[in-house]
Amino acid sequence: MAKFAKGDRVSQPTYGTGTITETDDSYTVIDFDEHGIKKFLSDRVSLTGSTQPAPPRATGRRRAAKPKT
């Protein structure tokens, strides 16, 4: 497997395209565009590089719920 770094865009057969958020010799954590964050064993995960850009993420904070009166 090719070595990928934090921030690289990759594709995985089951979950599709995502961005590597953490990686070391033991684990690779990927934030997938449609499936959220998944953690893999680095020496077992099958990844290929991707040129697909990351989708826009929501910015800002969530609104607090109104207190019940």
All heavy atoms as TSV, in Angstrom:
chain	resi	resn	atom	element	x	y	z
A	1	MET	N	N	0.834	-1.177	0.000
A	1	MET	CA	C	0.000	0.000	0.000
A	1	MET	C	C	0.881	1.242	0.000
A	1	MET	O	O	1.883	1.295	0.687
A	1	MET	CB	C	-0.896	-0.001	1.251
A	1	MET	CG	C	-1.748	1.242	1.366
A	1	MET	SD	S	-2.706	1.315	2.879
A	1	MET	CE	C	-1.642	2.379	3.832
A	2	ALA	N	N	0.467	2.246	-0.745
A	2	ALA	CA	C	1.193	3.508	-0.749
A	2	ALA	C	C	0.960	4.224	0.574
A	2	ALA	O	O	-0.100	4.101	1.180
A	2	ALA	CB	C	0.712	4.383	-1.905
A	3	LYS	N	N	1.948	4.955	1.030
A	3	LYS	CA	C	1.806	5.707	2.274
A	3	LYS	C	C	1.073	7.013	1.983
A	3	LYS	O	O	1.405	7.723	1.044
A	3	LYS	CB	C	3.179	6.017	2.883
A	3	LYS	CG	C	3.858	4.814	3.459
A	3	LYS	CD	C	3.184	4.420	4.738
A	3	LYS	CE	C	3.962	3.299	5.401
A	3	LYS	NZ	N	3.429	2.963	6.699
A	4	PHE	N	N	0.094	7.299	2.795
A	4	PHE	CA	C	-0.657	8.541	2.675
A	4	PHE	C	C	-0.463	9.344	3.952
A	4	PHE	O	O	-0.227	8.795	5.014
A	4	PHE	CB	C	-2.153	8.259	2.455
A	4	PHE	CG	C	-2.438	7.594	1.140
A	4	PHE	CD1	C	-2.641	6.226	1.061
A	4	PHE	CD2	C	-2.503	8.334	-0.023
A	4	PHE	CE1	C	-2.903	5.606	-0.140
A	4	PHE	CE2	C	-2.769	7.728	-1.244
A	4	PHE	CZ	C	-2.969	6.361	-1.305
A	5	ALA	N	N	-0.591	10.654	3.838
A	5	ALA	CA	C	-0.386	11.548	4.979
A	5	ALA	C	C	-1.694	12.200	5.394
A	5	ALA	O	O	-2.686	12.172	4.653
A	5	ALA	CB	C	0.632	12.626	4.602
A	6	LYS	N	N	-1.681	12.793	6.556
A	6	LYS	CA	C	-2.840	13.520	7.055
A	6	LYS	C	C	-3.250	14.582	6.037
A	6	LYS	O	O	-2.405	15.306	5.505
A	6	LYS	CB	C	-2.492	14.179	8.393
A	6	LYS	CG	C	-3.630	14.923	9.021
A	6	LYS	CD	C	-3.223	15.471	10.366
A	6	LYS	CE	C	-4.361	16.247	10.990
A	6	LYS	NZ	N	-4.017	16.742	12.312
A	7	GLY	N	N	-4.544	14.642	5.727
A	7	GLY	CA	C	-5.056	15.616	4.768
A	7	GLY	C	C	-5.179	15.091	3.355
A	7	GLY	O	O	-5.820	15.734	2.516
A	8	ASP	N	N	-4.582	13.926	3.059
A	8	ASP	CA	C	-4.681	13.349	1.716
A	8	ASP	C	C	-6.099	12.859	1.449
A	8	ASP	O	O	-6.772	12.338	2.337
A	8	ASP	CB	C	-3.723	12.166	1.552
A	8	ASP	CG	C	-2.278	12.588	1.417
A	8	ASP	OD1	O	-2.014	13.795	1.277
A	8	ASP	OD2	O	-1.416	11.689	1.444
A	9	ARG	N	N	-6.554	13.030	0.222
A	9	ARG	CA	C	-7.841	12.498	-0.213
A	9	ARG	C	C	-7.607	11.088	-0.727
A	9	ARG	O	O	-6.700	10.845	-1.530
A	9	ARG	CB	C	-8.444	13.369	-1.310
A	9	ARG	CG	C	-8.802	14.760	-0.857
A	9	ARG	CD	C	-10.059	14.834	-0.035
A	9	ARG	NE	N	-11.207	14.490	-0.864
A	9	ARG	CZ	C	-12.391	14.122	-0.398
A	9	ARG	NH1	N	-12.602	14.038	0.885
A	9	ARG	NH2	N	-13.359	13.822	-1.220
A	10	VAL	N	N	-8.416	10.140	-0.262
A	10	VAL	CA	C	-8.265	8.739	-0.640
A	10	VAL	C	C	-9.629	8.131	-0.931
A	10	VAL	O	O	-10.672	8.693	-0.595
A	10	VAL	CB	C	-7.573	7.924	0.477
A	10	VAL	CG1	C	-6.137	8.379	0.679
A	10	VAL	CG2	C	-8.349	7.986	1.773
A	11	SER	N	N	-9.597	6.949	-1.545
A	11	SER	CA	C	-10.808	6.192	-1.806
A	11	SER	C	C	-10.625	4.792	-1.249
A	11	SER	O	O	-9.562	4.193	-1.396
A	11	SER	CB	C	-11.078	6.144	-3.313
A	11	SER	OG	O	-12.267	5.426	-3.561
A	12	GLN	N	N	-11.664	4.267	-0.606
A	12	GLN	CA	C	-11.663	2.932	-0.012
A	12	GLN	C	C	-12.855	2.195	-0.613
A	12	GLN	O	O	-13.929	2.781	-0.779
A	12	GLN	CB	C	-11.778	3.059	1.513
A	12	GLN	CG	C	-11.391	1.851	2.309
A	12	GLN	CD	C	-12.564	0.898	2.522
A	12	GLN	OE1	O	-13.727	1.250	2.397
A	12	GLN	NE2	N	-12.227	-0.330	2.834
A	13	PRO	N	N	-12.704	0.903	-0.983
A	13	PRO	CA	C	-13.765	0.197	-1.704
A	13	PRO	C	C	-15.144	0.189	-1.031
A	13	PRO	O	O	-16.158	0.309	-1.706
A	13	PRO	CB	C	-13.225	-1.228	-1.821
A	13	PRO	CG	C	-11.753	-1.103	-1.703
A	13	PRO	CD	C	-11.510	0.080	-0.811
A	14	THR	N	N	-15.214	0.071	0.266
A	14	THR	CA	C	-16.503	-0.024	0.952
A	14	THR	C	C	-17.141	1.333	1.217
A	14	THR	O	O	-18.337	1.514	1.028
A	14	THR	CB	C	-16.343	-0.767	2.299
A	14	THR	OG1	O	-15.782	-2.044	2.033
A	14	THR	CG2	C	-17.674	-0.920	3.006
A	15	TYR	N	N	-16.358	2.311	1.670
A	15	TYR	CA	C	-16.897	3.583	2.121
A	15	TYR	C	C	-16.747	4.729	1.131
A	15	TYR	O	O	-17.287	5.804	1.351
A	15	TYR	CB	C	-16.257	3.969	3.456
A	15	TYR	CG	C	-16.561	2.965	4.540
A	15	TYR	CD1	C	-15.577	2.103	5.011
A	15	TYR	CD2	C	-17.825	2.859	5.084
A	15	TYR	CE1	C	-15.843	1.168	5.997
A	15	TYR	CE2	C	-18.117	1.933	6.064
A	15	TYR	CZ	C	-17.123	1.090	6.518
A	15	TYR	OH	O	-17.407	0.173	7.482
A	16	GLY	N	N	-15.993	4.553	0.081
A	16	GLY	CA	C	-15.850	5.602	-0.925
A	16	GLY	C	C	-14.732	6.576	-0.614
A	16	GLY	O	O	-13.694	6.211	-0.070
A	17	THR	N	N	-14.974	7.837	-0.928
A	17	THR	CA	C	-13.951	8.871	-0.839
A	17	THR	C	C	-13.980	9.576	0.513
A	17	THR	O	O	-15.038	9.815	1.077
A	17	THR	CB	C	-14.175	9.904	-1.959
A	17	THR	OG1	O	-14.255	9.213	-3.196
A	17	THR	CG2	C	-13.038	10.895	-2.032
A	18	GLY	N	N	-12.773	9.897	1.003
A	18	GLY	CA	C	-12.668	10.600	2.274
A	18	GLY	C	C	-11.315	11.259	2.431
A	18	GLY	O	O	-10.449	11.164	1.558
A	19	THR	N	N	-11.118	11.892	3.577
A	19	THR	CA	C	-9.886	12.603	3.892
A	19	THR	C	C	-9.238	11.967	5.118
A	19	THR	O	O	-9.910	11.740	6.123
A	19	THR	CB	C	-10.181	14.087	4.194
A	19	THR	OG1	O	-10.859	14.655	3.069
A	19	THR	CG2	C	-8.903	14.862	4.460
A	20	ILE	N	N	-7.940	11.689	5.032
A	20	ILE	CA	C	-7.225	11.117	6.170
A	20	ILE	C	C	-7.080	12.187	7.245
A	20	ILE	O	O	-6.589	13.282	6.980
A	20	ILE	CB	C	-5.845	10.577	5.745
A	20	ILE	CG1	C	-6.037	9.397	4.802
A	20	ILE	CG2	C	-5.014	10.186	6.961
A	20	ILE	CD1	C	-4.760	8.783	4.285
A	21	THR	N	N	-7.533	11.855	8.468
A	21	THR	CA	C	-7.435	12.806	9.575
A	21	THR	C	C	-6.303	12.462	10.528
A	21	THR	O	O	-5.784	13.342	11.201
A	21	THR	CB	C	-8.756	12.886	10.371
A	21	THR	OG1	O	-9.071	11.589	10.859
A	21	THR	CG2	C	-9.881	13.389	9.490
A	22	GLU	N	N	-5.930	11.182	10.607
A	22	GLU	CA	C	-4.803	10.733	11.429
A	22	GLU	C	C	-4.209	9.494	10.783
A	22	GLU	O	O	-4.931	8.686	10.205
A	22	GLU	CB	C	-5.255	10.356	12.844
A	22	GLU	CG	C	-5.771	11.482	13.685
A	22	GLU	CD	C	-6.193	10.987	15.056
A	22	GLU	OE1	O	-5.447	10.193	15.657
A	22	GLU	OE2	O	-7.267	11.406	15.508
A	23	THR	N	N	-2.905	9.330	10.928
A	23	THR	CA	C	-2.269	8.122	10.432
A	23	THR	C	C	-0.949	7.888	11.159
A	23	THR	O	O	-0.253	8.837	11.508
A	23	THR	CB	C	-2.058	8.165	8.902
A	23	THR	OG1	O	-1.569	6.912	8.463
A	23	THR	CG2	C	-1.115	9.268	8.478
A	24	ASP	N	N	-0.663	6.626	11.448
A	24	ASP	CA	C	0.624	6.225	12.018
A	24	ASP	C	C	0.864	4.778	11.598
A	24	ASP	O	O	0.160	4.248	10.744
A	24	ASP	CB	C	0.675	6.427	13.537
A	24	ASP	CG	C	-0.362	5.624	14.295
A	24	ASP	OD1	O	-0.818	4.576	13.799
A	24	ASP	OD2	O	-0.723	6.030	15.411
A	25	ASP	N	N	1.861	4.130	12.174
A	25	ASP	CA	C	2.187	2.765	11.779
A	25	ASP	C	C	1.075	1.774	12.122
A	25	ASP	O	O	0.952	0.739	11.488
A	25	ASP	CB	C	3.492	2.308	12.430
A	25	ASP	CG	C	4.695	3.052	11.873
A	25	ASP	OD1	O	4.614	3.532	10.721
A	25	ASP	OD2	O	5.708	3.147	12.585
A	26	SER	N	N	0.252	2.090	13.112
A	26	SER	CA	C	-0.778	1.165	13.566
A	26	SER	C	C	-2.154	1.432	12.970
A	26	SER	O	O	-2.838	0.515	12.525
A	26	SER	CB	C	-0.894	1.207	15.090
A	26	SER	OG	O	0.314	0.835	15.685
A	27	TYR	N	N	-2.585	2.685	12.981
A	27	TYR	CA	C	-3.949	3.012	12.572
A	27	TYR	C	C	-4.001	4.152	11.575
A	27	TYR	O	O	-3.148	5.029	11.574
A	27	TYR	CB	C	-4.792	3.410	13.790
A	27	TYR	CG	C	-4.976	2.286	14.771
A	27	TYR	CD1	C	-4.212	2.212	15.924
A	27	TYR	CD2	C	-5.899	1.284	14.536
A	27	TYR	CE1	C	-4.365	1.178	16.823
A	27	TYR	CE2	C	-6.058	0.236	15.420
A	27	TYR	CZ	C	-5.295	0.184	16.568
A	27	TYR	OH	O	-5.447	-0.849	17.441
A	28	THR	N	N	-5.053	4.133	10.762
A	28	THR	CA	C	-5.360	5.223	9.848
A	28	THR	C	C	-6.821	5.592	10.079
A	28	THR	O	O	-7.693	4.731	10.047
A	28	THR	CB	C	-5.151	4.805	8.381
A	28	THR	OG1	O	-3.774	4.474	8.191
A	28	THR	CG2	C	-5.530	5.914	7.419
A	29	VAL	N	N	-7.070	6.871	10.341
A	29	VAL	CA	C	-8.427	7.360	10.578
A	29	VAL	C	C	-8.823	8.212	9.372
A	29	VAL	O	O	-8.088	9.118	8.977
A	29	VAL	CB	C	-8.504	8.189	11.873
A	29	VAL	CG1	C	-9.919	8.690	12.102
A	29	VAL	CG2	C	-8.014	7.364	13.056
A	30	ILE	N	N	-10.002	7.905	8.812
A	30	ILE	CA	C	-10.469	8.591	7.617
A	30	ILE	C	C	-11.862	9.158	7.874
A	30	ILE	O	O	-12.734	8.467	8.406
A	30	ILE	CB	C	-10.522	7.634	6.414
A	30	ILE	CG1	C	-9.145	7.005	6.187
A	30	ILE	CG2	C	-10.996	8.370	5.157
A	30	ILE	CD1	C	-9.138	5.877	5.186
A	31	ASP	N	N	-12.066	10.416	7.492
A	31	ASP	CA	C	-13.386	11.053	7.561
A	31	ASP	C	C	-13.992	10.944	6.166
A	31	ASP	O	O	-13.647	11.695	5.258
A	31	ASP	CB	C	-13.245	12.505	8.002
A	31	ASP	CG	C	-14.586	13.191	8.201
A	31	ASP	OD1	O	-15.635	12.531	8.037
A	31	ASP	OD2	O	-14.588	14.389	8.526
A	32	PHE	N	N	-14.900	9.984	6.000
A	32	PHE	CA	C	-15.519	9.743	4.696
A	32	PHE	C	C	-16.612	10.761	4.418
A	32	PHE	O	O	-17.330	11.195	5.329
A	32	PHE	CB	C	-16.077	8.321	4.634
A	32	PHE	CG	C	-15.005	7.279	4.581
A	32	PHE	CD1	C	-14.634	6.601	5.723
A	32	PHE	CD2	C	-14.339	6.997	3.401
A	32	PHE	CE1	C	-13.633	5.651	5.686
A	32	PHE	CE2	C	-13.333	6.058	3.354
A	32	PHE	CZ	C	-12.980	5.381	4.498
A	33	ASP	N	N	-16.745	11.118	3.146
A	33	ASP	CA	C	-17.709	12.121	2.723
A	33	ASP	C	C	-19.141	11.736	3.093
A	33	ASP	O	O	-19.925	12.576	3.497
A	33	ASP	CB	C	-17.620	12.353	1.211
A	33	ASP	CG	C	-16.253	12.846	0.782
A	33	ASP	OD1	O	-15.462	13.282	1.639
A	33	ASP	OD2	O	-15.969	12.781	-0.432
A	34	GLU	N	N	-19.496	10.467	2.944
A	34	GLU	CA	C	-20.874	10.044	3.166
A	34	GLU	C	C	-21.057	9.086	4.338
A	34	GLU	O	O	-22.188	8.721	4.647
A	34	GLU	CB	C	-21.419	9.403	1.889
A	34	GLU	CG	C	-21.490	10.378	0.735
A	34	GLU	CD	C	-22.055	9.760	-0.521
A	34	GLU	OE1	O	-22.612	8.652	-0.437
A	34	GLU	OE2	O	-21.931	10.393	-1.578
A	35	HIS	N	N	-19.976	8.661	4.987
A	35	HIS	CA	C	-20.098	7.654	6.047
A	35	HIS	C	C	-19.455	8.060	7.363
A	35	HIS	O	O	-19.426	7.262	8.299
A	35	HIS	CB	C	-19.490	6.325	5.575
A	35	HIS	CG	C	-20.215	5.749	4.403
A	35	HIS	ND1	N	-21.394	5.067	4.529
A	35	HIS	CD2	C	-19.945	5.780	3.071
A	35	HIS	CE1	C	-21.814	4.679	3.338
A	35	HIS	NE2	N	-20.951	5.116	2.429
A	36	GLY	N	N	-18.931	9.258	7.458
A	36	GLY	CA	C	-18.347	9.729	8.707
A	36	GLY	C	C	-16.955	9.179	8.958
A	36	GLY	O	O	-16.260	8.716	8.049
A	37	ILE	N	N	-16.548	9.183	10.215
A	37	ILE	CA	C	-15.189	8.814	10.606
A	37	ILE	C	C	-15.083	7.313	10.853
A	37	ILE	O	O	-15.908	6.742	11.565
A	37	ILE	CB	C	-14.769	9.597	11.857
A	37	ILE	CG1	C	-14.738	11.102	11.523
A	37	ILE	CG2	C	-13.414	9.133	12.372
A	37	ILE	CD1	C	-14.541	11.993	12.718
A	38	LYS	N	N	-14.065	6.696	10.250
A	38	LYS	CA	C	-13.798	5.262	10.424
A	38	LYS	C	C	-12.314	5.087	10.717
A	38	LYS	O	O	-11.473	5.808	10.200
A	38	LYS	CB	C	-14.143	4.461	9.159
A	38	LYS	CG	C	-15.555	4.650	8.650
A	38	LYS	CD	C	-16.564	3.980	9.531
A	38	LYS	CE	C	-17.955	4.168	8.936
A	38	LYS	NZ	N	-19.001	3.832	9.854
A	39	LYS	N	N	-11.986	4.085	11.546
A	39	LYS	CA	C	-10.605	3.795	11.938
A	39	LYS	C	C	-10.217	2.419	11.399
A	39	LYS	O	O	-10.957	1.456	11.575
A	39	LYS	CB	C	-10.505	3.816	13.469
A	39	LYS	CG	C	-9.113	3.691	14.006
A	39	LYS	CD	C	-9.154	3.868	15.525
A	39	LYS	CE	C	-7.781	3.894	16.125
A	39	LYS	NZ	N	-7.839	4.113	17.584
A	40	PHE	N	N	-9.051	2.338	10.759
A	40	PHE	CA	C	-8.575	1.108	10.132
A	40	PHE	C	C	-7.175	0.755	10.627
A	40	PHE	O	O	-6.412	1.642	11.002
A	40	PHE	CB	C	-8.481	1.287	8.609
A	40	PHE	CG	C	-9.773	1.625	7.944
A	40	PHE	CD1	C	-10.144	2.944	7.732
A	40	PHE	CD2	C	-10.624	0.625	7.510
A	40	PHE	CE1	C	-11.330	3.262	7.118
A	40	PHE	CE2	C	-11.819	0.927	6.885
A	40	PHE	CZ	C	-12.174	2.253	6.686
A	41	LEU	N	N	-6.840	-0.519	10.571
A	41	LEU	CA	C	-5.455	-0.937	10.775
A	41	LEU	C	C	-4.671	-0.498	9.545
A	41	LEU	O	O	-5.050	-0.802	8.411
A	41	LEU	CB	C	-5.361	-2.455	10.931
A	41	LEU	CG	C	-5.947	-3.025	12.214
A	41	LEU	CD1	C	-5.983	-4.546	12.138
A	41	LEU	CD2	C	-5.132	-2.581	13.408
A	42	SER	N	N	-3.601	0.234	9.754
A	42	SER	CA	C	-2.849	0.804	8.634
A	42	SER	C	C	-2.331	-0.239	7.656
A	42	SER	O	O	-2.341	-0.022	6.444
A	42	SER	CB	C	-1.676	1.644	9.147
A	42	SER	OG	O	-2.157	2.796	9.792
A	43	ASP	N	N	-1.879	-1.396	8.170
A	43	ASP	CA	C	-1.317	-2.395	7.258
A	43	ASP	C	C	-2.385	-3.256	6.594
A	43	ASP	O	O	-2.076	-4.079	5.730
A	43	ASP	CB	C	-0.291	-3.265	7.983
A	43	ASP	CG	C	-0.863	-4.022	9.163
A	43	ASP	OD1	O	-2.007	-3.735	9.576
A	43	ASP	OD2	O	-0.167	-4.901	9.685
A	44	ARG	N	N	-3.673	-3.083	6.922
A	44	ARG	CA	C	-4.752	-3.886	6.344
A	44	ARG	C	C	-5.684	-3.120	5.422
A	44	ARG	O	O	-6.390	-3.719	4.622
A	44	ARG	CB	C	-5.602	-4.500	7.457
A	44	ARG	CG	C	-4.835	-5.414	8.366
A	44	ARG	CD	C	-4.401	-6.626	7.637
A	44	ARG	NE	N	-4.795	-7.789	8.407
A	44	ARG	CZ	C	-4.770	-8.995	7.937
A	44	ARG	NH1	N	-4.389	-9.210	6.722
A	44	ARG	NH2	N	-5.121	-9.993	8.678
A	45	VAL	N	N	-5.727	-1.801	5.545
A	45	VAL	CA	C	-6.682	-1.019	4.770
A	45	VAL	C	C	-6.215	-0.886	3.319
A	45	VAL	O	O	-5.038	-0.722	3.038
A	45	VAL	CB	C	-6.923	0.370	5.409
A	45	VAL	CG1	C	-5.684	1.227	5.363
A	45	VAL	CG2	C	-8.099	1.066	4.765
A	46	SER	N	N	-7.178	-0.999	2.399
A	46	SER	CA	C	-6.906	-0.880	0.970
A	46	SER	C	C	-7.343	0.519	0.520
A	46	SER	O	O	-8.538	0.824	0.505
A	46	SER	CB	C	-7.687	-1.948	0.213
A	46	SER	OG	O	-7.546	-1.763	-1.168
A	47	LEU	N	N	-6.370	1.356	0.177
A	47	LEU	CA	C	-6.655	2.730	-0.220
A	47	LEU	C	C	-6.024	3.056	-1.564
A	47	LEU	O	O	-4.972	2.524	-1.903
A	47	LEU	CB	C	-6.093	3.712	0.807
A	47	LEU	CG	C	-6.617	3.617	2.230
A	47	LEU	CD1	C	-5.833	4.559	3.136
A	47	LEU	CD2	C	-8.094	3.922	2.283
A	48	THR	N	N	-6.677	3.939	-2.289
A	48	THR	CA	C	-6.095	4.510	-3.499
A	48	THR	C	C	-6.233	6.020	-3.392
A	48	THR	O	O	-7.133	6.527	-2.716
A	48	THR	CB	C	-6.816	4.019	-4.773
A	48	THR	OG1	O	-8.206	4.308	-4.668
A	48	THR	CG2	C	-6.625	2.527	-4.972
A	49	GLY	N	N	-5.352	6.731	-4.042
A	49	GLY	CA	C	-5.419	8.192	-4.035
A	49	GLY	C	C	-6.641	8.673	-4.794
A	49	GLY	O	O	-7.145	8.002	-5.690
A	50	SER	N	N	-7.140	9.830	-4.426
A	50	SER	CA	C	-8.320	10.399	-5.072
A	50	SER	C	C	-8.057	11.858	-5.415
A	50	SER	O	O	-7.437	12.581	-4.642
A	50	SER	CB	C	-9.528	10.298	-4.140
A	50	SER	OG	O	-10.641	10.949	-4.708
A	51	THR	N	N	-8.567	12.274	-6.564
A	51	THR	CA	C	-8.467	13.677	-6.957
A	51	THR	C	C	-9.799	14.391	-6.755
A	51	THR	O	O	-9.903	15.578	-7.024
A	51	THR	CB	C	-8.050	13.804	-8.436
A	51	THR	OG1	O	-9.003	13.108	-9.243
A	51	THR	CG2	C	-6.657	13.237	-8.658
A	52	GLN	N	N	-10.797	13.663	-6.270
A	52	GLN	CA	C	-12.113	14.254	-6.013
A	52	GLN	C	C	-12.008	15.226	-4.839
A	52	GLN	O	O	-11.524	14.858	-3.773
A	52	GLN	CB	C	-13.117	13.159	-5.712
A	52	GLN	CG	C	-14.526	13.640	-5.550
A	52	GLN	CD	C	-15.493	12.492	-5.309
A	52	GLN	OE1	O	-15.091	11.386	-4.994
A	52	GLN	NE2	N	-16.766	12.771	-5.459
A	53	PRO	N	N	-12.458	16.471	-5.008
A	53	PRO	CA	C	-12.348	17.434	-3.911
A	53	PRO	C	C	-13.296	17.095	-2.764
A	53	PRO	O	O	-14.323	16.441	-2.970
A	53	PRO	CB	C	-12.734	18.768	-4.559
A	53	PRO	CG	C	-13.569	18.389	-5.723
A	53	PRO	CD	C	-13.061	17.046	-6.191
A	54	ALA	N	N	-12.945	17.541	-1.582
A	54	ALA	CA	C	-13.797	17.326	-0.409
A	54	ALA	C	C	-15.060	18.163	-0.552
A	54	ALA	O	O	-15.018	19.288	-1.050
A	54	ALA	CB	C	-13.046	17.711	0.851
A	55	PRO	N	N	-16.193	17.630	-0.126
A	55	PRO	CA	C	-17.432	18.423	-0.194
A	55	PRO	C	C	-17.384	19.548	0.831
A	55	PRO	O	O	-16.689	19.449	1.839
A	55	PRO	CB	C	-18.518	17.409	0.155
A	55	PRO	CG	C	-17.832	16.385	0.978
A	55	PRO	CD	C	-16.421	16.323	0.453
A	56	PRO	N	N	-18.121	20.617	0.592
A	56	PRO	CA	C	-18.137	21.709	1.575
A	56	PRO	C	C	-18.764	21.223	2.880
A	56	PRO	O	O	-19.741	20.485	2.876
A	56	PRO	CB	C	-18.983	22.793	0.911
A	56	PRO	CG	C	-19.706	22.130	-0.193
A	56	PRO	CD	C	-18.965	20.885	-0.551
A	57	ARG	N	N	-18.174	21.619	3.971
A	57	ARG	CA	C	-18.686	21.257	5.296
A	57	ARG	C	C	-19.454	22.436	5.875
A	57	ARG	O	O	-19.134	23.595	5.598
A	57	ARG	CB	C	-17.538	20.904	6.251
A	57	ARG	CG	C	-16.739	19.715	5.832
A	57	ARG	CD	C	-17.461	18.462	6.198
A	57	ARG	NE	N	-16.629	17.315	5.826
A	57	ARG	CZ	C	-16.974	16.087	6.036
A	57	ARG	NH1	N	-18.123	15.806	6.599
A	57	ARG	NH2	N	-16.204	15.099	5.671
A	58	ALA	N	N	-20.426	22.153	6.690
A	58	ALA	CA	C	-21.178	23.216	7.362
A	58	ALA	C	C	-20.235	23.956	8.304
A	58	ALA	O	O	-19.423	23.353	8.987
A	58	ALA	CB	C	-22.339	22.625	8.131
A	59	THR	N	N	-20.331	25.254	8.299
A	59	THR	CA	C	-19.516	26.048	9.200
A	59	THR	C	C	-20.409	26.654	10.263
A	59	THR	O	O	-21.622	26.742	10.098
A	59	THR	CB	C	-18.777	27.164	8.452
A	59	THR	OG1	O	-19.748	27.983	7.803
A	59	THR	CG2	C	-17.805	26.604	7.443
A	60	GLY	N	N	-19.837	27.063	11.326
A	60	GLY	CA	C	-20.610	27.660	12.406
A	60	GLY	C	C	-21.031	26.620	13.417
A	60	GLY	O	O	-20.758	25.430	13.286
A	61	ARG	N	N	-21.684	27.086	14.437
A	61	ARG	CA	C	-22.106	26.185	15.504
A	61	ARG	C	C	-23.598	25.923	15.404
A	61	ARG	O	O	-24.347	26.707	14.830
A	61	ARG	CB	C	-21.777	26.798	16.849
A	61	ARG	CG	C	-20.288	27.002	17.026
A	61	ARG	CD	C	-19.919	27.450	18.386
A	61	ARG	NE	N	-20.721	28.589	18.836
A	61	ARG	CZ	C	-20.657	29.095	20.043
A	61	ARG	NH1	N	-19.849	28.571	20.921
A	61	ARG	NH2	N	-21.389	30.123	20.393
A	62	ARG	N	N	-23.993	24.840	16.006
A	62	ARG	CA	C	-25.418	24.521	16.055
A	62	ARG	C	C	-26.096	25.453	17.041
A	62	ARG	O	O	-25.520	25.862	18.035
A	62	ARG	CB	C	-25.605	23.081	16.473
A	62	ARG	CG	C	-25.054	22.118	15.435
A	62	ARG	CD	C	-25.165	20.723	15.895
A	62	ARG	NE	N	-26.570	20.308	15.830
A	62	ARG	CZ	C	-27.008	19.115	16.140
A	62	ARG	NH1	N	-26.174	18.199	16.556
A	62	ARG	NH2	N	-28.270	18.803	16.044
A	63	ARG	N	N	-27.339	25.745	16.784
A	63	ARG	CA	C	-28.102	26.597	17.679
A	63	ARG	C	C	-28.526	25.814	18.906
A	63	ARG	O	O	-28.869	24.642	18.823
A	63	ARG	CB	C	-29.329	27.123	16.973
A	63	ARG	CG	C	-28.979	27.986	15.779
A	63	ARG	CD	C	-30.185	28.264	14.983
A	63	ARG	NE	N	-30.708	29.580	15.326
A	63	ARG	CZ	C	-31.818	30.067	14.835
A	63	ARG	NH1	N	-32.557	29.349	14.022
A	63	ARG	NH2	N	-32.224	31.265	15.163
A	64	ALA	N	N	-28.535	26.481	20.009
A	64	ALA	CA	C	-28.981	25.867	21.252
A	64	ALA	C	C	-30.494	25.717	21.207
A	64	ALA	O	O	-31.211	26.535	20.612
A	64	ALA	CB	C	-28.573	26.714	22.438
A	65	ALA	N	N	-30.983	24.663	21.831
A	65	ALA	CA	C	-32.425	24.455	21.891
A	65	ALA	C	C	-33.068	25.520	22.769
A	65	ALA	O	O	-32.485	25.982	23.753
A	65	ALA	CB	C	-32.718	23.069	22.438
A	66	LYS	N	N	-34.268	25.903	22.403
A	66	LYS	CA	C	-34.983	26.886	23.216
A	66	LYS	C	C	-35.393	26.238	24.526
A	66	LYS	O	O	-35.845	25.087	24.541
A	66	LYS	CB	C	-36.215	27.369	22.473
A	66	LYS	CG	C	-35.906	28.230	21.279
A	66	LYS	CD	C	-37.187	28.759	20.691
A	66	LYS	CE	C	-36.902	29.648	19.505
A	66	LYS	NZ	N	-38.132	30.161	18.916
A	67	PRO	N	N	-35.268	26.952	25.613
A	67	PRO	CA	C	-35.694	26.386	26.895
A	67	PRO	C	C	-37.216	26.233	26.926
A	67	PRO	O	O	-37.940	27.047	26.370
A	67	PRO	CB	C	-35.215	27.402	27.933
A	67	PRO	CG	C	-34.920	28.640	27.177
A	67	PRO	CD	C	-34.682	28.268	25.740
A	68	LYS	N	N	-37.664	25.163	27.537
A	68	LYS	CA	C	-39.103	24.931	27.653
A	68	LYS	C	C	-39.692	25.889	28.685
A	68	LYS	O	O	-39.106	26.109	29.738
A	68	LYS	CB	C	-39.376	23.500	28.056
A	68	LYS	CG	C	-38.997	22.528	26.974
A	68	LYS	CD	C	-39.339	21.128	27.363
A	68	LYS	CE	C	-38.928	20.174	26.261
A	68	LYS	NZ	N	-39.229	18.803	26.589
A	69	THR	N	N	-40.842	26.446	28.362
A	69	THR	CA	C	-41.469	27.381	29.299
A	69	THR	C	C	-42.744	26.833	29.855
A	69	THR	O	O	-43.353	25.950	29.424
A	69	THR	CB	C	-41.773	28.738	28.641
A	69	THR	OG1	O	-42.550	28.510	27.486
A	69	THR	CG2	C	-40.480	29.434	28.311
